[in-house]
Amino acid sequence: MIEVLGIDRRGLLERVMLLTGAMATPGFGATALAQATKGASHFLDASTFALLGAVADTIVPRTDTAGAIEAGVPASFDSLLANWASPQHRYELSQSLAKIDGAARQDHSAGFVDLPPAVRTLLLSAYDASTLEPARHAGRTASDPGYKRLKELIVTLYYLSEPALTQELSYVHVPGQWKPSIPVTATTRPAGGPN
């Protein structure tokens, strides 16, 4: 689903590098982020939390590796809203979730949570295209400015989780001889945390 929703490897790496740079600034280090995601208070009510879980599961579904749900993305996301996000970001992210649910109710007469996974994927792919494509053209604005941030935060939280770093990404300490051109096959894996 990550590919379907238009996040490419280069874009993901740019976001991770931005986050890494932010971690170097005073007051926003690994400790601050960990404290923000481990807080006891909750921001989202139960129905919105379920909606967040359905959206996160659609963006990063379980395959042969853990998905967003197994990686604890919804809980980390909620903790960031409660303990770290500014009121403006809380509002934008909450409104984005509400707009996704509204699109589901309009198109399918049911909430996003109640839709089968295949329908969720189709709906969110169409929502992604209609929301992000206008922002890529000069003079046009996105209909949901919080959606891009919502999607990026879900993917970033996923790739900062232990399951993503240990199951999906691989780490080769000494990869061996340098070869300028290595064929990419179905078994080629991107590199990341320890394995």
Buried (B, 14 or more C-beta within 10 A) or exposed (E): BBEBBBBEEEEBEEBBEEBEEEEEEEEBEEEBBEEBBEBEEBBBEEEBBBBBBBBBBBBBBEEEBBBBBBBBBBBBBBBBBBBBBEEEBBEBBBBBBBBBBEBBEEBBEEBBBBBEEEBBBBBBBEBBEBBBEEBEEEEEEBEBEBBBBBBBBBBBBBBBBEBBBBBBBBEEEEEEEEEEEEEEEEEEEEEBBEB
